[in-house]
Amino acid sequence: MKGVISIGLLALVLAALIGAHWLLLPDPSRRNWEFFPDMVESVAVDAQSPAAALDDGTQIDLRPVPGSVARGYSPFEYPATPEGAALAGQQLRNPFTADDADAVARGAVVYSNFCAVCHGGAGRGDGTVTRRGVPPPPDLHLDNAMQMTDGKMYHVITTGQGNMASYASQLERDDRWRVILHVRSLQAAQPAVEDAQ
Ligand code: HEC
């Protein structure tokens, strides 16, 4: 008798399950039934899709407002022209001074890693590449570089000049200032030479 009830109950449960399955007709291509959909369907938009709110085909990823400055980035507003160099020379000041031992030491490292290959260890314009056909840079003891303000030198390193490329992407801002301390110490270490030009 007990066995009969169990089998009957089992049959009933099975029938109920099959019935429920047939009634609900689950669609495997969709989510299961959502009792409280709340945030299941995200309103997030796909990157680069048109922004519906703007209605003019503008993409979701808006361009920064003109004049925006990215965090951690400091704009350099002097164009790579002689006028830009002159203006930078007048307006920019080196935030580091020669009595800052750490900055001087770091400047020496930067110089030997990035500049000496062309300008030479002593700034004579005789770096190793000049012996392999690269046009030698001017001696940093010539009047031009001796009298150049730190601001203008920073402009040369930041935007490049003539055959020298910009070092803005390789040297962070502070390192570009620190290396100038090293150039100054090279200049001070050796007397100025007659300007050949
Ligand atoms: C690929 C070789 C090369 C490297 C590397 C290089 N320079 Fe130059 N640099 C030059 C050349 C060439 C010039 C001359 C550019 C011109 O006016 O035609 C120059 C010019 C300069 C001047 C201006 C000199 C003057 O009298 O007008 C300064 C200052 C200077 N470089 C500093 C640096 C510093 C600091 C570094 C390292 C961060 C550096 N350079 C790395 C090739 C190089």
py3Dmol code that shows the C-alpha trace and the ligand (Angstrom):
import py3Dmol

protein = """\
ATOM      1  CA  MET A   1       0.000   0.000   0.000  1.00  0.00           C
ATOM      2  CA  LYS A   2       2.799   2.413   1.006  1.00  0.00           C
ATOM      3  CA  GLY A   3       4.669   1.630  -2.198  1.00  0.00           C
ATOM      4  CA  VAL A   4       1.595   2.394  -4.322  1.00  0.00           C
ATOM      5  CA  ILE A   5       1.209   5.893  -2.781  1.00  0.00           C
ATOM      6  CA  SER A   6       4.865   6.687  -3.407  1.00  0.00           C
ATOM      7  CA  ILE A   7       4.655   5.679  -7.040  1.00  0.00           C
ATOM      8  CA  GLY A   8       1.426   7.639  -7.452  1.00  0.00           C
ATOM      9  CA  LEU A   9       3.039  10.707  -5.850  1.00  0.00           C
ATOM     10  CA  LEU A  10       6.085  10.386  -8.055  1.00  0.00           C
ATOM     11  CA  ALA A  11       3.902  10.142 -11.155  1.00  0.00           C
ATOM     12  CA  LEU A  12       2.023  13.240 -10.019  1.00  0.00           C
ATOM     13  CA  VAL A  13       5.180  15.273  -9.447  1.00  0.00           C
ATOM     14  CA  LEU A  14       6.550  14.157 -12.804  1.00  0.00           C
ATOM     15  CA  ALA A  15       3.304  15.097 -14.523  1.00  0.00           C
ATOM     16  CA  ALA A  16       3.348  18.485 -12.759  1.00  0.00           C
ATOM     17  CA  LEU A  17       6.931  19.123 -13.891  1.00  0.00           C
ATOM     18  CA  ILE A  18       6.214  18.150 -17.483  1.00  0.00           C
ATOM     19  CA  GLY A  19       3.068  20.231 -17.363  1.00  0.00           C
ATOM     20  CA  ALA A  20       4.934  23.247 -15.983  1.00  0.00           C
ATOM     21  CA  HIS A  21       7.613  22.848 -18.633  1.00  0.00           C
ATOM     22  CA  TRP A  22       4.971  22.734 -21.339  1.00  0.00           C
ATOM     23  CA  LEU A  23       3.101  25.713 -19.857  1.00  0.00           C
ATOM     24  CA  LEU A  24       6.148  27.944 -19.429  1.00  0.00           C
ATOM     25  CA  LEU A  25       7.721  26.914 -22.735  1.00  0.00           C
ATOM     26  CA  PRO A  26      11.226  28.136 -21.869  1.00  0.00           C
ATOM     27  CA  ASP A  27      13.106  29.731 -24.713  1.00  0.00           C
ATOM     28  CA  PRO A  28      16.784  28.716 -24.423  1.00  0.00           C
ATOM     29  CA  SER A  29      17.864  31.787 -26.373  1.00  0.00           C
ATOM     30  CA  ARG A  30      16.531  34.123 -23.670  1.00  0.00           C
ATOM     31  CA  ARG A  31      17.192  34.676 -19.992  1.00  0.00           C
ATOM     32  CA  ASN A  32      15.111  32.775 -17.494  1.00  0.00           C
ATOM     33  CA  TRP A  33      12.014  34.450 -16.204  1.00  0.00           C
ATOM     34  CA  GLU A  34      13.003  37.520 -14.209  1.00  0.00           C
ATOM     35  CA  PHE A  35      10.891  38.044 -11.100  1.00  0.00           C
ATOM     36  CA  PHE A  36      12.486  41.380 -10.257  1.00  0.00           C
ATOM     37  CA  PRO A  37      14.279  42.590 -13.372  1.00  0.00           C
ATOM     38  CA  ASP A  38      15.631  45.684 -11.590  1.00  0.00           C
ATOM     39  CA  MET A  39      19.102  46.057 -13.081  1.00  0.00           C
ATOM     40  CA  VAL A  40      19.290  42.831 -15.057  1.00  0.00           C
ATOM     41  CA  GLU A  41      18.880  44.700 -18.309  1.00  0.00           C
ATOM     42  CA  SER A  42      21.761  47.170 -18.175  1.00  0.00           C
ATOM     43  CA  VAL A  43      21.272  50.562 -19.778  1.00  0.00           C
ATOM     44  CA  ALA A  44      24.974  50.751 -20.518  1.00  0.00           C
ATOM     45  CA  VAL A  45      25.606  51.680 -24.115  1.00  0.00           C
ATOM     46  CA  ASP A  46      28.180  50.228 -26.430  1.00  0.00           C
ATOM     47  CA  ALA A  47      31.278  52.301 -26.942  1.00  0.00           C
ATOM     48  CA  GLN A  48      31.211  54.340 -30.138  1.00  0.00           C
ATOM     49  CA  SER A  49      27.492  53.814 -30.698  1.00  0.00           C
ATOM     50  CA  PRO A  50      25.495  56.935 -31.546  1.00  0.00           C
ATOM     51  CA  ALA A  51      24.361  58.884 -28.487  1.00  0.00           C
ATOM     52  CA  ALA A  52      20.555  58.752 -28.540  1.00  0.00           C
ATOM     53  CA  ALA A  53      20.271  61.759 -26.228  1.00  0.00           C
ATOM     54  CA  LEU A  54      22.179  63.948 -28.639  1.00  0.00           C
ATOM     55  CA  ASP A  55      20.222  62.840 -31.685  1.00  0.00           C
ATOM     56  CA  ASP A  56      22.751  64.150 -34.164  1.00  0.00           C
ATOM     57  CA  GLY A  57      24.879  61.076 -34.732  1.00  0.00           C
ATOM     58  CA  THR A  58      27.406  62.146 -32.112  1.00  0.00           C
ATOM     59  CA  GLN A  59      29.169  59.139 -30.685  1.00  0.00           C
ATOM     60  CA  ILE A  60      28.794  58.133 -27.077  1.00  0.00           C
ATOM     61  CA  ASP A  61      32.482  58.694 -26.390  1.00  0.00           C
ATOM     62  CA  LEU A  62      32.448  62.444 -26.587  1.00  0.00           C
ATOM     63  CA  ARG A  63      35.580  64.364 -27.326  1.00  0.00           C
ATOM     64  CA  PRO A  64      36.953  66.266 -24.345  1.00  0.00           C
ATOM     65  CA  VAL A  65      35.749  69.829 -24.079  1.00  0.00           C
ATOM     66  CA  PRO A  66      38.308  72.091 -25.750  1.00  0.00           C
ATOM     67  CA  GLY A  67      40.861  73.191 -23.197  1.00  0.00           C
ATOM     68  CA  SER A  68      40.482  70.066 -21.024  1.00  0.00           C
ATOM     69  CA  VAL A  69      43.705  68.949 -19.401  1.00  0.00           C
ATOM     70  CA  ALA A  70      44.117  65.224 -18.779  1.00  0.00           C
ATOM     71  CA  ARG A  71      44.941  64.282 -15.210  1.00  0.00           C
ATOM     72  CA  GLY A  72      48.674  64.158 -14.607  1.00  0.00           C
ATOM     73  CA  TYR A  73      49.401  65.865 -17.895  1.00  0.00           C
ATOM     74  CA  SER A  74      50.657  69.376 -18.164  1.00  0.00           C
ATOM     75  CA  PRO A  75      50.173  71.183 -21.441  1.00  0.00           C
ATOM     76  CA  PHE A  76      53.102  72.749 -23.240  1.00  0.00           C
ATOM     77  CA  GLU A  77      51.750  75.669 -25.145  1.00  0.00           C
ATOM     78  CA  TYR A  78      54.833  76.862 -26.940  1.00  0.00           C
ATOM     79  CA  PRO A  79      54.851  75.924 -30.632  1.00  0.00           C
ATOM     80  CA  ALA A  80      57.909  74.301 -32.185  1.00  0.00           C
ATOM     81  CA  THR A  81      58.972  77.513 -33.873  1.00  0.00           C
ATOM     82  CA  PRO A  82      61.793  79.989 -33.174  1.00  0.00           C
ATOM     83  CA  GLU A  83      59.162  82.365 -31.751  1.00  0.00           C
ATOM     84  CA  GLY A  84      57.842  79.595 -29.480  1.00  0.00           C
ATOM     85  CA  ALA A  85      61.396  78.890 -28.340  1.00  0.00           C
ATOM     86  CA  ALA A  86      62.033  82.569 -27.616  1.00  0.00           C
ATOM     87  CA  LEU A  87      58.814  82.885 -25.644  1.00  0.00           C
ATOM     88  CA  ALA A  88      59.494  79.707 -23.648  1.00  0.00           C
ATOM     89  CA  GLY A  89      62.969  81.070 -22.991  1.00  0.00           C
ATOM     90  CA  GLN A  90      61.505  84.198 -21.455  1.00  0.00           C
ATOM     91  CA  GLN A  91      58.646  82.679 -19.537  1.00  0.00           C
ATOM     92  CA  LEU A  92      59.690  79.244 -18.260  1.00  0.00           C
ATOM     93  CA  ARG A  93      61.843  78.770 -15.176  1.00  0.00           C
ATOM     94  CA  ASN A  94      63.642  75.603 -14.132  1.00  0.00           C
ATOM     95  CA  PRO A  95      61.886  74.286 -11.008  1.00  0.00           C
ATOM     96  CA  PHE A  96      65.143  72.583  -9.970  1.00  0.00           C
ATOM     97  CA  THR A  97      68.334  74.255  -8.851  1.00  0.00           C
ATOM     98  CA  ALA A  98      71.968  73.173  -8.853  1.00  0.00           C
ATOM     99  CA  ASP A  99      71.979  72.756  -5.073  1.00  0.00           C
ATOM    100  CA  ASP A 100      69.379  69.976  -5.314  1.00  0.00           C
ATOM    101  CA  ALA A 101      71.742  66.981  -5.197  1.00  0.00           C
ATOM    102  CA  ASP A 102      69.060  64.445  -6.146  1.00  0.00           C
ATOM    103  CA  ALA A 103      67.985  66.433  -9.181  1.00  0.00           C
ATOM    104  CA  VAL A 104      71.606  66.897 -10.285  1.00  0.00           C
ATOM    105  CA  ALA A 105      72.295  63.174  -9.910  1.00  0.00           C
ATOM    106  CA  ARG A 106      69.157  62.265 -11.825  1.00  0.00           C
ATOM    107  CA  GLY A 107      70.040  64.809 -14.541  1.00  0.00           C
ATOM    108  CA  ALA A 108      73.405  63.108 -15.013  1.00  0.00           C
ATOM    109  CA  VAL A 109      71.715  59.725 -15.452  1.00  0.00           C
ATOM    110  CA  VAL A 110      69.251  61.147 -17.976  1.00  0.00           C
ATOM    111  CA  TYR A 111      72.060  62.832 -19.888  1.00  0.00           C
ATOM    112  CA  SER A 112      74.151  59.705 -20.129  1.00  0.00           C
ATOM    113  CA  ASN A 113      71.150  57.617 -21.167  1.00  0.00           C
ATOM    114  CA  PHE A 114      69.535  59.962 -23.660  1.00  0.00           C
ATOM    115  CA  CYS A 115      71.896  62.714 -24.739  1.00  0.00           C
ATOM    116  CA  ALA A 116      75.509  61.545 -24.543  1.00  0.00           C
ATOM    117  CA  VAL A 117      75.097  59.254 -27.545  1.00  0.00           C
ATOM    118  CA  CYS A 118      75.003  62.380 -29.747  1.00  0.00           C
ATOM    119  CA  HIS A 119      76.258  65.248 -27.604  1.00  0.00           C
ATOM    120  CA  GLY A 120      79.147  63.279 -26.081  1.00  0.00           C
ATOM    121  CA  GLY A 121      79.861  62.684 -22.400  1.00  0.00           C
ATOM    122  CA  ALA A 122      81.296  66.190 -21.978  1.00  0.00           C
ATOM    123  CA  GLY A 123      78.828  67.927 -24.316  1.00  0.00           C
ATOM    124  CA  ARG A 124      81.422  68.445 -27.042  1.00  0.00           C
ATOM    125  CA  GLY A 125      79.119  67.205 -29.793  1.00  0.00           C
ATOM    126  CA  ASP A 126      81.255  64.099 -30.330  1.00  0.00           C
ATOM    127  CA  GLY A 127      78.935  61.288 -29.172  1.00  0.00           C
ATOM    128  CA  THR A 128      79.472  57.802 -30.545  1.00  0.00           C
ATOM    129  CA  VAL A 129      76.841  58.084 -33.289  1.00  0.00           C
ATOM    130  CA  THR A 130      78.729  60.995 -34.841  1.00  0.00           C
ATOM    131  CA  ARG A 131      81.460  58.493 -35.704  1.00  0.00           C
ATOM    132  CA  ARG A 132      78.868  56.466 -37.619  1.00  0.00           C
ATOM    133  CA  GLY A 133      77.701  59.170 -39.970  1.00  0.00           C
ATOM    134  CA  VAL A 134      75.131  61.050 -37.868  1.00  0.00           C
ATOM    135  CA  PRO A 135      75.676  64.795 -38.284  1.00  0.00           C
ATOM    136  CA  PRO A 136      77.296  66.001 -35.051  1.00  0.00           C
ATOM    137  CA  PRO A 137      75.296  68.363 -32.850  1.00  0.00           C
ATOM    138  CA  PRO A 138      76.837  71.692 -31.909  1.00  0.00           C
ATOM    139  CA  ASP A 139      79.204  71.776 -28.946  1.00  0.00           C
ATOM    140  CA  LEU A 140      77.169  72.740 -25.887  1.00  0.00           C
ATOM    141  CA  HIS A 141      80.022  75.086 -24.907  1.00  0.00           C
ATOM    142  CA  LEU A 142      79.405  77.347 -27.881  1.00  0.00           C
ATOM    143  CA  ASP A 143      77.931  80.759 -27.185  1.00  0.00           C
ATOM    144  CA  ASN A 144      74.498  79.721 -28.409  1.00  0.00           C
ATOM    145  CA  ALA A 145      74.001  76.996 -25.799  1.00  0.00           C
ATOM    146  CA  MET A 146      75.983  78.837 -23.118  1.00  0.00           C
ATOM    147  CA  GLN A 147      73.693  81.819 -23.338  1.00  0.00           C
ATOM    148  CA  MET A 148      70.513  79.841 -23.855  1.00  0.00           C
ATOM    149  CA  THR A 149      68.106  80.204 -20.929  1.00  0.00           C
ATOM    150  CA  ASP A 150      66.887  77.052 -19.200  1.00  0.00           C
ATOM    151  CA  GLY A 151      63.405  77.764 -20.586  1.00  0.00           C
ATOM    152  CA  LYS A 152      64.676  77.759 -24.152  1.00  0.00           C
ATOM    153  CA  MET A 153      66.745  74.638 -23.574  1.00  0.00           C
ATOM    154  CA  TYR A 154      63.632  72.985 -22.162  1.00  0.00           C
ATOM    155  CA  HIS A 155      61.856  73.991 -25.366  1.00  0.00           C
ATOM    156  CA  VAL A 156      64.626  72.359 -27.467  1.00  0.00           C
ATOM    157  CA  ILE A 157      64.357  69.121 -25.471  1.00  0.00           C
ATOM    158  CA  THR A 158      60.544  69.188 -25.509  1.00  0.00           C
ATOM    159  CA  THR A 159      59.840  70.072 -29.141  1.00  0.00           C
ATOM    160  CA  GLY A 160      63.149  69.167 -30.760  1.00  0.00           C
ATOM    161  CA  GLN A 161      65.235  71.467 -32.926  1.00  0.00           C
ATOM    162  CA  GLY A 162      66.635  70.843 -36.409  1.00  0.00           C
ATOM    163  CA  ASN A 163      68.127  67.350 -36.486  1.00  0.00           C
ATOM    164  CA  MET A 164      67.340  66.722 -32.837  1.00  0.00           C
ATOM    165  CA  ALA A 165      63.987  65.076 -32.214  1.00  0.00           C
ATOM    166  CA  SER A 166      61.564  65.859 -29.401  1.00  0.00           C
ATOM    167  CA  TYR A 167      62.240  64.063 -26.145  1.00  0.00           C
ATOM    168  CA  ALA A 168      58.791  64.814 -24.722  1.00  0.00           C
ATOM    169  CA  SER A 169      57.555  61.267 -25.162  1.00  0.00           C
ATOM    170  CA  GLN A 170      60.649  59.682 -23.658  1.00  0.00           C
ATOM    171  CA  LEU A 171      61.440  61.994 -20.785  1.00  0.00           C
ATOM    172  CA  GLU A 172      58.921  63.133 -18.238  1.00  0.00           C
ATOM    173  CA  ARG A 173      58.695  66.843 -17.653  1.00  0.00           C
ATOM    174  CA  ASP A 174      60.805  66.929 -14.488  1.00  0.00           C
ATOM    175  CA  ASP A 175      63.567  64.862 -16.082  1.00  0.00           C
ATOM    176  CA  ARG A 176      63.717  67.343 -18.965  1.00  0.00           C
ATOM    177  CA  TRP A 177      64.393  70.073 -16.418  1.00  0.00           C
ATOM    178  CA  ARG A 178      66.850  67.984 -14.392  1.00  0.00           C
ATOM    179  CA  VAL A 179      68.966  67.109 -17.423  1.00  0.00           C
ATOM    180  CA  ILE A 180      69.486  70.832 -17.988  1.00  0.00           C
ATOM    181  CA  LEU A 181      71.251  70.991 -14.609  1.00  0.00           C
ATOM    182  CA  HIS A 182      73.696  68.447 -15.964  1.00  0.00           C
ATOM    183  CA  VAL A 183      74.203  70.390 -19.197  1.00  0.00           C
ATOM    184  CA  ARG A 184      74.968  73.461 -17.039  1.00  0.00           C
ATOM    185  CA  SER A 185      77.488  71.541 -14.977  1.00  0.00           C
ATOM    186  CA  LEU A 186      79.209  70.318 -18.166  1.00  0.00           C
ATOM    187  CA  GLN A 187      79.307  73.874 -19.427  1.00  0.00           C
ATOM    188  CA  ALA A 188      80.732  75.130 -16.142  1.00  0.00           C
ATOM    189  CA  ALA A 189      83.298  72.347 -15.993  1.00  0.00           C
ATOM    190  CA  GLN A 190      84.954  73.418 -19.211  1.00  0.00           C
ATOM    191  CA  PRO A 191      85.707  76.870 -20.483  1.00  0.00           C
ATOM    192  CA  ALA A 192      83.643  78.165 -23.378  1.00  0.00           C
ATOM    193  CA  VAL A 193      85.154  77.640 -26.815  1.00  0.00           C
ATOM    194  CA  GLU A 194      85.371  80.193 -29.621  1.00  0.00           C
ATOM    195  CA  ASP A 195      82.137  80.144 -31.580  1.00  0.00           C
ATOM    196  CA  ALA A 196      83.081  78.818 -35.012  1.00  0.00           C
ATOM    197  CA  GLN A 197      80.169  80.471 -36.784  1.00  0.00           C
TER     198      GLN A 197
END
"""
ligand_1 = """\
43
HEC
C 70.121 61.933 -32.072
C 71.138 62.825 -31.572
C 70.772 63.732 -30.419
C 70.346 63.368 -29.169
C 70.130 61.968 -28.636
C 70.171 64.601 -28.441
N 70.478 65.668 -29.219
Fe 70.472 67.597 -28.652
N 70.933 68.139 -30.527
C 71.222 67.276 -31.563
C 71.458 68.046 -32.767
C 71.807 67.476 -34.134
C 71.295 69.389 -32.403
C 71.397 70.604 -33.323
C 69.989 70.853 -33.820
C 69.921 71.964 -34.833
O 69.753 73.113 -34.406
O 70.031 71.662 -36.011
C 70.977 69.407 -30.998
C 70.781 70.562 -30.260
C 70.656 70.592 -28.904
C 70.648 71.802 -28.110
C 70.743 73.219 -28.667
C 72.166 73.532 -28.927
C 72.318 74.817 -29.678
O 73.379 75.415 -29.558
O 71.386 75.208 -30.395
C 70.537 71.433 -26.810
C 70.480 72.335 -25.607
C 70.446 69.990 -26.799
N 70.532 69.515 -28.077
C 70.301 69.233 -25.657
C 70.058 67.877 -25.679
C 69.722 67.114 -24.514
C 69.618 67.669 -23.109
C 69.538 65.838 -24.923
C 69.086 64.646 -24.103
C 67.815 64.760 -23.521
C 69.783 65.797 -26.354
N 70.091 67.051 -26.772
C 69.751 64.656 -27.124
C 71.267 65.922 -31.518
C 70.858 65.163 -30.439
"""
view = py3Dmol.view(width=600, height=400)
view.addModel(protein, "pdb")
view.setStyle({"model": 0}, {"cartoon": {"style": "trace"}})
view.addModel(ligand_1, "xyz")
view.setStyle({"model": 1}, {"stick": {}})
view.zoomTo()
view.show()
